[in-house]
Amino acid sequence: MKATIWHNPACGTSRKTLSILQETPGVDLTVIEYLKTPPGAEKLAQLYRDAGMSPQQGLRLRGTDAEQRGLPGADDAVVLAAMVADPILIERPLVETDKGVRLCRPQDKVSEIL
C-alpha cells in the first residue's frame, strides 16, 4: 500500500505517526516535510475533501497567528492561500493512502486508512 505523510520532524505526533507507518508491513512510504515542500492549494483542498473536513478544520491554531489573522472564520480559498504562503498554518500530520486521508491527531487515527 502506498502512503504519503506530510510530516514535521519537530512535532511529536507527526514523529509517532511516521513511526507507525514505518513499522507497518507492506507500506510504501513517501515522507514530505511540508515546511520545506508545502503542498499547493489544489492538493490541500483535495486532501481535506478526501478527509471529510474543511480547510478551517485543518488549520493549525496553536503556535501560529491564525486567530489574529481571522483565518478560522475565513472562506476556504483564503485559508488555503494562507496555508500555501505560510505552511506552519497546516495542522499535522496529514496522511494519504489508497483508503483515504486522515489528519492523524491523535496518531492512532492513521490505523483507519491502513
BALOBA-1460 file (C-alpha; in Angstrom, 3 decimals):
// residues 114
<rec num="1" residu="m" x="0.000" y="0.000" z="0.000"/>
<rec num="2" residu="k" x="1.245" y="3.472" z="-0.860"/>
<rec num="3" residu="a" x="1.162" y="6.090" z="1.886"/>
<rec num="4" residu="t" x="2.220" y="9.721" z="1.962"/>
<rec num="5" residu="i" x="2.742" y="11.675" z="5.162"/>
<rec num="6" residu="w" x="3.010" y="15.459" z="5.289"/>
<rec num="7" residu="h" x="5.438" y="15.496" z="8.165"/>
<rec num="8" residu="n" x="7.070" y="17.938" z="10.563"/>
<rec num="9" residu="p" x="10.037" y="16.265" z="12.284"/>
<rec num="10" residu="a" x="9.782" y="18.775" z="15.170"/>
<rec num="11" residu="c" x="6.269" y="17.529" z="16.035"/>
<rec num="12" residu="g" x="5.914" y="14.582" z="18.416"/>
<rec num="13" residu="t" x="2.560" y="13.473" z="16.992"/>
<rec num="14" residu="s" x="3.982" y="13.603" z="13.482"/>
<rec num="15" residu="r" x="7.026" y="11.549" z="14.543"/>
<rec num="16" residu="k" x="4.785" y="8.959" z="16.241"/>
<rec num="17" residu="t" x="2.572" y="8.701" z="13.152"/>
<rec num="18" residu="l" x="5.637" y="8.305" z="10.930"/>
<rec num="19" residu="s" x="6.878" y="5.529" z="13.205"/>
<rec num="20" residu="i" x="3.552" y="3.675" z="12.904"/>
<rec num="21" residu="l" x="3.748" y="3.932" z="9.120"/>
<rec num="22" residu="q" x="7.379" y="2.765" z="9.045"/>
<rec num="23" residu="e" x="6.569" y="-0.225" z="11.274"/>
<rec num="24" residu="t" x="3.528" y="-1.332" z="9.254"/>
<rec num="25" residu="p" x="4.428" y="-4.160" z="6.875"/>
<rec num="26" residu="g" x="3.692" y="-3.535" z="3.203"/>
<rec num="27" residu="v" x="3.579" y="0.270" z="3.392"/>
<rec num="28" residu="d" x="5.425" y="2.024" z="0.547"/>
<rec num="29" residu="l" x="6.017" y="5.333" z="2.310"/>
<rec num="30" residu="t" x="6.665" y="8.808" z="0.943"/>
<rec num="31" residu="v" x="7.624" y="11.431" z="3.517"/>
<rec num="32" residu="i" x="7.134" y="15.088" z="2.634"/>
<rec num="33" residu="e" x="8.458" y="17.668" z="5.054"/>
<rec num="34" residu="y" x="5.706" y="20.135" z="4.289"/>
<rec num="35" residu="l" x="7.506" y="23.120" z="5.818"/>
<rec num="36" residu="k" x="10.244" y="22.648" z="3.199"/>
<rec num="37" residu="t" x="7.987" y="21.453" z="0.375"/>
<rec num="38" residu="p" x="4.459" y="22.745" z="1.016"/>
<rec num="39" residu="p" x="1.538" y="21.324" z="-0.935"/>
<rec num="40" residu="g" x="-0.284" y="23.653" z="-3.307"/>
<rec num="41" residu="a" x="-3.808" y="24.919" z="-2.729"/>
<rec num="42" residu="e" x="-5.324" y="22.296" z="-5.050"/>
<rec num="43" residu="k" x="-3.568" y="19.427" z="-3.263"/>
<rec num="44" residu="l" x="-4.556" y="20.773" z="0.156"/>
<rec num="45" residu="a" x="-8.177" y="21.165" z="-0.982"/>
<rec num="46" residu="q" x="-8.158" y="17.559" z="-2.248"/>
<rec num="47" residu="l" x="-6.623" y="16.249" z="0.999"/>
<rec num="48" residu="y" x="-9.210" y="17.996" z="3.159"/>
<rec num="49" residu="r" x="-12.064" y="16.963" z="0.861"/>
<rec num="50" residu="d" x="-10.889" y="13.319" z="0.968"/>
<rec num="51" residu="a" x="-10.554" y="13.530" z="4.762"/>
<rec num="52" residu="g" x="-14.138" y="14.842" z="5.010"/>
<rec num="53" residu="m" x="-13.071" y="18.093" z="6.617"/>
<rec num="54" residu="s" x="-12.866" y="21.771" z="5.772"/>
<rec num="55" residu="p" x="-9.618" y="23.717" z="5.393"/>
<rec num="56" residu="q" x="-10.588" y="25.565" z="8.585"/>
<rec num="57" residu="q" x="-10.613" y="22.237" z="10.441"/>
<rec num="58" residu="g" x="-7.083" y="21.607" z="9.135"/>
<rec num="59" residu="l" x="-5.840" y="24.974" z="10.336"/>
<rec num="60" residu="r" x="-3.146" y="24.936" z="12.999"/>
<rec num="61" residu="l" x="-4.051" y="27.420" z="15.718"/>
<rec num="62" residu="r" x="-1.513" y="26.557" z="18.402"/>
<rec num="63" residu="g" x="1.749" y="28.422" z="17.942"/>
<rec num="64" residu="t" x="0.501" y="30.436" z="14.965"/>
<rec num="65" residu="d" x="-1.155" y="33.779" z="14.337"/>
<rec num="66" residu="a" x="-4.135" y="32.147" z="12.576"/>
<rec num="67" residu="e" x="-6.697" y="33.547" z="15.031"/>
<rec num="68" residu="q" x="-5.272" y="37.074" z="14.913"/>
<rec num="69" residu="r" x="-5.471" y="36.892" z="11.118"/>
<rec num="70" residu="g" x="-9.141" y="35.877" z="11.280"/>
<rec num="71" residu="l" x="-8.488" y="32.601" z="9.468"/>
<rec num="72" residu="p" x="-10.812" y="30.329" z="11.491"/>
<rec num="73" residu="g" x="-13.792" y="32.271" z="10.107"/>
<rec num="74" residu="a" x="-12.391" y="32.898" z="6.631"/>
<rec num="75" residu="d" x="-13.591" y="31.146" z="3.488"/>
<rec num="76" residu="d" x="-11.815" y="28.098" z="2.072"/>
<rec num="77" residu="a" x="-9.852" y="29.978" z="-0.600"/>
<rec num="78" residu="v" x="-8.442" y="32.458" z="1.921"/>
<rec num="79" residu="v" x="-7.452" y="29.689" z="4.357"/>
<rec num="80" residu="l" x="-5.833" y="27.592" z="1.628"/>
<rec num="81" residu="a" x="-3.921" y="30.604" z="0.269"/>
<rec num="82" residu="a" x="-2.657" y="31.398" z="3.779"/>
<rec num="83" residu="m" x="-1.537" y="27.775" z="4.271"/>
<rec num="84" residu="v" x="0.342" y="27.751" z="0.977"/>
<rec num="85" residu="a" x="2.042" y="31.067" z="1.792"/>
<rec num="86" residu="d" x="2.810" y="30.073" z="5.394"/>
<rec num="87" residu="p" x="2.767" y="26.246" z="5.747"/>
<rec num="88" residu="i" x="3.182" y="26.422" z="9.534"/>
<rec num="89" residu="l" x="-0.605" y="27.023" z="9.431"/>
<rec num="90" residu="i" x="-1.180" y="23.427" z="8.240"/>
<rec num="91" residu="e" x="-2.105" y="21.125" z="11.130"/>
<rec num="92" residu="r" x="-0.086" y="17.951" z="11.005"/>
<rec num="93" residu="p" x="0.374" y="15.205" z="10.208"/>
<rec num="94" residu="l" x="-1.798" y="14.559" z="7.188"/>
<rec num="95" residu="v" x="-1.578" y="11.018" z="5.814"/>
<rec num="96" residu="e" x="-2.942" y="9.836" z="2.465"/>
<rec num="97" residu="t" x="-3.333" y="6.200" z="1.389"/>
<rec num="98" residu="d" x="-5.483" y="4.368" z="-1.154"/>
<rec num="99" residu="k" x="-8.095" y="4.086" z="1.610"/>
<rec num="100" residu="g" x="-8.369" y="7.818" z="2.283"/>
<rec num="101" residu="v" x="-6.860" y="10.762" z="4.114"/>
<rec num="102" residu="r" x="-6.671" y="11.488" z="7.825"/>
<rec num="103" residu="l" x="-5.394" y="14.297" z="9.966"/>
<rec num="104" residu="c" x="-3.658" y="11.980" z="12.418"/>
<rec num="105" residu="r" x="-4.275" y="13.742" z="15.711"/>
<rec num="106" residu="p" x="-4.037" y="11.561" z="17.701"/>
<rec num="107" residu="q" x="-1.561" y="9.401" z="15.800"/>
<rec num="108" residu="d" x="-3.733" y="6.273" z="16.136"/>
<rec num="109" residu="k" x="-6.148" y="7.727" z="13.550"/>
<rec num="110" residu="v" x="-3.713" y="6.532" z="10.902"/>
<rec num="111" residu="s" x="-4.937" y="2.960" z="11.513"/>
<rec num="112" residu="e" x="-8.282" y="3.955" z="9.921"/>
<rec num="113" residu="i" x="-6.607" y="4.169" z="6.489"/>
<rec num="114" residu="l" x="-4.111" y="1.305" z="6.704"/>
